Amino acid sequence: MALSPSQAFGKAVSEVRTELGLSQEEAALAGGIDRAYFGHIERATKTPTLKTVWKVANALKVQPSELLRRTERILGS
């Protein structure tokens, strides 16, 4: 079953966070995002706004475009 863009984005966020060795709580705190909401983004039960995408990217020390590139790769685009 193919992933949705939201699922692929959540997977990309999770990949980067894991590579950095951060917990969801640590990443959420670094980005000024509620930890539960950060988890929702990774599980694709919530879709982040563009402003939140920037916060997530900043928390993970990557450009927002890197998260989108990874999302495209996961989707097979």
Biotite code that builds the C-alpha atoms (Angstrom):
import biotite.structure as struc

atoms = struc.array([
    struc.Atom([0.000, 0.000, 0.000], chain_id="A", res_id=1, res_name="MET", atom_name="CA", element="C"),
    struc.Atom([1.416, 3.371, -1.022], chain_id="A", res_id=2, res_name="ALA", atom_name="CA", element="C"),
    struc.Atom([2.002, 6.012, 1.615], chain_id="A", res_id=3, res_name="LEU", atom_name="CA", element="C"),
    struc.Atom([0.188, 9.331, 1.548], chain_id="A", res_id=4, res_name="SER", atom_name="CA", element="C"),
    struc.Atom([2.272, 12.520, 1.398], chain_id="A", res_id=5, res_name="PRO", atom_name="CA", element="C"),
    struc.Atom([1.497, 13.132, 5.088], chain_id="A", res_id=6, res_name="SER", atom_name="CA", element="C"),
    struc.Atom([2.677, 9.636, 5.993], chain_id="A", res_id=7, res_name="GLN", atom_name="CA", element="C"),
    struc.Atom([5.836, 10.066, 3.926], chain_id="A", res_id=8, res_name="ALA", atom_name="CA", element="C"),
    struc.Atom([6.516, 13.445, 5.569], chain_id="A", res_id=9, res_name="PHE", atom_name="CA", element="C"),
    struc.Atom([6.089, 11.905, 9.015], chain_id="A", res_id=10, res_name="GLY", atom_name="CA", element="C"),
    struc.Atom([8.483, 9.114, 8.077], chain_id="A", res_id=11, res_name="LYS", atom_name="CA", element="C"),
    struc.Atom([11.023, 11.675, 6.816], chain_id="A", res_id=12, res_name="ALA", atom_name="CA", element="C"),
    struc.Atom([10.782, 13.614, 10.089], chain_id="A", res_id=13, res_name="VAL", atom_name="CA", element="C"),
    struc.Atom([11.186, 10.413, 12.086], chain_id="A", res_id=14, res_name="SER", atom_name="CA", element="C"),
    struc.Atom([14.228, 9.376, 10.013], chain_id="A", res_id=15, res_name="GLU", atom_name="CA", element="C"),
    struc.Atom([16.028, 12.674, 10.576], chain_id="A", res_id=16, res_name="VAL", atom_name="CA", element="C"),
    struc.Atom([15.143, 12.761, 14.267], chain_id="A", res_id=17, res_name="ARG", atom_name="CA", element="C"),
    struc.Atom([16.415, 9.209, 14.729], chain_id="A", res_id=18, res_name="THR", atom_name="CA", element="C"),
    struc.Atom([19.631, 9.978, 12.826], chain_id="A", res_id=19, res_name="GLU", atom_name="CA", element="C"),
    struc.Atom([20.238, 12.842, 15.247], chain_id="A", res_id=20, res_name="LEU", atom_name="CA", element="C"),
    struc.Atom([19.576, 10.582, 18.223], chain_id="A", res_id=21, res_name="GLY", atom_name="CA", element="C"),
    struc.Atom([16.761, 12.785, 19.501], chain_id="A", res_id=22, res_name="LEU", atom_name="CA", element="C"),
    struc.Atom([13.611, 11.670, 21.243], chain_id="A", res_id=23, res_name="SER", atom_name="CA", element="C"),
    struc.Atom([10.298, 13.119, 20.101], chain_id="A", res_id=24, res_name="GLN", atom_name="CA", element="C"),
    struc.Atom([10.253, 15.145, 23.293], chain_id="A", res_id=25, res_name="GLU", atom_name="CA", element="C"),
    struc.Atom([13.729, 16.600, 22.676], chain_id="A", res_id=26, res_name="GLU", atom_name="CA", element="C"),
    struc.Atom([12.912, 17.477, 19.074], chain_id="A", res_id=27, res_name="ALA", atom_name="CA", element="C"),
    struc.Atom([9.568, 19.000, 20.014], chain_id="A", res_id=28, res_name="ALA", atom_name="CA", element="C"),
    struc.Atom([11.179, 21.103, 22.740], chain_id="A", res_id=29, res_name="LEU", atom_name="CA", element="C"),
    struc.Atom([13.885, 22.311, 20.331], chain_id="A", res_id=30, res_name="ALA", atom_name="CA", element="C"),
    struc.Atom([11.213, 23.379, 17.858], chain_id="A", res_id=31, res_name="GLY", atom_name="CA", element="C"),
    struc.Atom([8.779, 24.898, 20.329], chain_id="A", res_id=32, res_name="GLY", atom_name="CA", element="C"),
    struc.Atom([6.186, 22.297, 19.389], chain_id="A", res_id=33, res_name="ILE", atom_name="CA", element="C"),
    struc.Atom([3.972, 20.303, 21.728], chain_id="A", res_id=34, res_name="ASP", atom_name="CA", element="C"),
    struc.Atom([5.426, 16.780, 22.091], chain_id="A", res_id=35, res_name="ARG", atom_name="CA", element="C"),
    struc.Atom([2.094, 15.107, 21.435], chain_id="A", res_id=36, res_name="ALA", atom_name="CA", element="C"),
    struc.Atom([1.632, 17.170, 18.265], chain_id="A", res_id=37, res_name="TYR", atom_name="CA", element="C"),
    struc.Atom([5.142, 16.214, 17.121], chain_id="A", res_id=38, res_name="PHE", atom_name="CA", element="C"),
    struc.Atom([4.140, 12.576, 17.519], chain_id="A", res_id=39, res_name="GLY", atom_name="CA", element="C"),
    struc.Atom([0.979, 13.206, 15.513], chain_id="A", res_id=40, res_name="HIS", atom_name="CA", element="C"),
    struc.Atom([3.091, 14.643, 12.687], chain_id="A", res_id=41, res_name="ILE", atom_name="CA", element="C"),
    struc.Atom([5.306, 11.544, 12.630], chain_id="A", res_id=42, res_name="GLU", atom_name="CA", element="C"),
    struc.Atom([2.276, 9.233, 12.661], chain_id="A", res_id=43, res_name="ARG", atom_name="CA", element="C"),
    struc.Atom([0.471, 11.404, 10.071], chain_id="A", res_id=44, res_name="ALA", atom_name="CA", element="C"),
    struc.Atom([-2.606, 11.778, 12.238], chain_id="A", res_id=45, res_name="THR", atom_name="CA", element="C"),
    struc.Atom([-2.163, 15.560, 11.968], chain_id="A", res_id=46, res_name="LYS", atom_name="CA", element="C"),
    struc.Atom([-0.897, 17.542, 8.995], chain_id="A", res_id=47, res_name="THR", atom_name="CA", element="C"),
    struc.Atom([1.434, 20.411, 9.950], chain_id="A", res_id=48, res_name="PRO", atom_name="CA", element="C"),
    struc.Atom([1.052, 23.940, 8.666], chain_id="A", res_id=49, res_name="THR", atom_name="CA", element="C"),
    struc.Atom([3.876, 25.472, 6.678], chain_id="A", res_id=50, res_name="LEU", atom_name="CA", element="C"),
    struc.Atom([4.909, 27.415, 9.795], chain_id="A", res_id=51, res_name="LYS", atom_name="CA", element="C"),
    struc.Atom([5.153, 24.153, 11.732], chain_id="A", res_id=52, res_name="THR", atom_name="CA", element="C"),
    struc.Atom([7.172, 22.513, 8.946], chain_id="A", res_id=53, res_name="VAL", atom_name="CA", element="C"),
    struc.Atom([9.717, 25.298, 9.443], chain_id="A", res_id=54, res_name="TRP", atom_name="CA", element="C"),
    struc.Atom([9.721, 24.738, 13.213], chain_id="A", res_id=55, res_name="LYS", atom_name="CA", element="C"),
    struc.Atom([10.251, 21.001, 12.728], chain_id="A", res_id=56, res_name="VAL", atom_name="CA", element="C"),
    struc.Atom([13.098, 21.617, 10.275], chain_id="A", res_id=57, res_name="ALA", atom_name="CA", element="C"),
    struc.Atom([14.763, 24.072, 12.652], chain_id="A", res_id=58, res_name="ASN", atom_name="CA", element="C"),
    struc.Atom([14.443, 21.606, 15.515], chain_id="A", res_id=59, res_name="ALA", atom_name="CA", element="C"),
    struc.Atom([16.095, 18.931, 13.372], chain_id="A", res_id=60, res_name="LEU", atom_name="CA", element="C"),
    struc.Atom([18.799, 21.323, 12.103], chain_id="A", res_id=61, res_name="LYS", atom_name="CA", element="C"),
    struc.Atom([17.875, 20.834, 8.437], chain_id="A", res_id=62, res_name="VAL", atom_name="CA", element="C"),
    struc.Atom([16.317, 23.007, 5.771], chain_id="A", res_id=63, res_name="GLN", atom_name="CA", element="C"),
    struc.Atom([12.596, 22.478, 5.168], chain_id="A", res_id=64, res_name="PRO", atom_name="CA", element="C"),
    struc.Atom([13.551, 21.514, 1.611], chain_id="A", res_id=65, res_name="SER", atom_name="CA", element="C"),
    struc.Atom([15.552, 18.563, 2.995], chain_id="A", res_id=66, res_name="GLU", atom_name="CA", element="C"),
    struc.Atom([12.443, 17.222, 4.704], chain_id="A", res_id=67, res_name="LEU", atom_name="CA", element="C"),
    struc.Atom([10.516, 17.603, 1.446], chain_id="A", res_id=68, res_name="LEU", atom_name="CA", element="C"),
    struc.Atom([13.286, 15.896, -0.560], chain_id="A", res_id=69, res_name="ARG", atom_name="CA", element="C"),
    struc.Atom([13.154, 12.973, 1.815], chain_id="A", res_id=70, res_name="ARG", atom_name="CA", element="C"),
    struc.Atom([9.384, 12.938, 1.561], chain_id="A", res_id=71, res_name="THR", atom_name="CA", element="C"),
    struc.Atom([9.644, 12.778, -2.237], chain_id="A", res_id=72, res_name="GLU", atom_name="CA", element="C"),
    struc.Atom([12.196, 9.950, -1.996], chain_id="A", res_id=73, res_name="ARG", atom_name="CA", element="C"),
    struc.Atom([9.939, 7.975, 0.324], chain_id="A", res_id=74, res_name="ILE", atom_name="CA", element="C"),
    struc.Atom([7.019, 8.501, -2.039], chain_id="A", res_id=75, res_name="LEU", atom_name="CA", element="C"),
    struc.Atom([9.186, 7.337, -4.918], chain_id="A", res_id=76, res_name="GLY", atom_name="CA", element="C"),
    struc.Atom([8.799, 10.603, -6.830], chain_id="A", res_id=77, res_name="SER", atom_name="CA", element="C"),
])
